Amino acid sequence: MKSYEVQIWEIVKRADRKARPWRVRWAVSGQRFEDLFRTKALAHSFRAELVQAANAGEPFDPATGRPVSEARTKNPTTWYAHSRAYVEMKWSGRRPRPGARSSKR
């Protein structure tokens, strides 16, 4: 399910965090998300991508909180790998019948 209901808040520096003190918060369909960054520049860049996608009218995925186009580009599964996994799932316990001809001669 896609959602166009997106809220993006300002970048906040968390004093209690030393490793990744910069936080970006946003909400999609009422579900809140946050991501932490090492530098303010990285946080600003990520927030700018979210704002740009929202301004372009792009739908967001309520499960991940990310724009739908980003979810497509980050999915590393190829059709070949997907079809191999499907075949393994469906026919993993199957064996050839006894006496069946082999394709190798």
TAURFEN-V504773 format. One record per residue. N is the residue number from 1. RES is the residue in three letters. D_LAST is the distance of its C-alpha to the last C-alpha in whole Angstrom. Layout:
N,RES,D_LAST ; N,RES,D_LAST
This chain:
1,MET,52 ; 2,LYS,53 ; 3,SER,57 ; 4,TYR,60 ; 5,GLU,62 ; 6,VAL,62 ; 7,GLN,65 ; 8,ILE,65 ; 9,TRP,68 ; 10,GLU,69 ; 11,ILE,68 ; 12,VAL,69 ; 13,LYS,70 ; 14,ARG,70 ; 15,ALA,72 ; 16,ASP,70 ; 17,ARG,67 ; 18,LYS,67 ; 19,ALA,63 ; 20,ARG,63 ; 21,PRO,66 ; 22,TRP,65 ; 23,ARG,64 ; 24,VAL,63 ; 25,ARG,64 ; 26,TRP,63 ; 27,ALA,62 ; 28,VAL,60 ; 29,SER,61 ; 30,GLY,63 ; 31,GLN,60 ; 32,ARG,62 ; 33,PHE,59 ; 34,GLU,60 ; 35,ASP,59 ; 36,LEU,60 ; 37,PHE,61 ; 38,ARG,62 ; 39,THR,64 ; 40,LYS,66 ; 41,ALA,64 ; 42,LEU,61 ; 43,ALA,62 ; 44,HIS,64 ; 45,SER,61 ; 46,PHE,59 ; 47,ARG,62 ; 48,ALA,62 ; 49,GLU,59 ; 50,LEU,59 ; 51,VAL,62 ; 52,GLN,61 ; 53,ALA,58 ; 54,ALA,61 ; 55,ASN,63 ; 56,ALA,60 ; 57,GLY,60 ; 58,GLU,56 ; 59,PRO,55 ; 60,PHE,55 ; 61,ASP,52 ; 62,PRO,55 ; 63,ALA,52 ; 64,THR,52 ; 65,GLY,55 ; 66,ARG,53 ; 67,PRO,53 ; 68,VAL,50 ; 69,SER,49 ; 70,GLU,49 ; 71,ALA,47 ; 72,ARG,44 ; 73,THR,44 ; 74,LYS,44 ; 75,ASN,41 ; 76,PRO,38 ; 77,THR,35 ; 78,THR,33 ; 79,TRP,31 ; 80,TYR,28 ; 81,ALA,29 ; 82,HIS,31 ; 83,SER,28 ; 84,ARG,26 ; 85,ALA,29 ; 86,TYR,29 ; 87,VAL,25 ; 88,GLU,26 ; 89,MET,29 ; 90,LYS,27 ; 91,TRP,24 ; 92,SER,25 ; 93,GLY,25 ; 94,ARG,22 ; 95,ARG,19 ; 96,PRO,16 ; 97,ARG,17 ; 98,PRO,17 ; 99,GLY,14 ; 100,ALA,13 ; 101,ARG,9 ; 102,SER,7 ; 103,SER,6 ; 104,LYS,4 ; 105,ARG,0
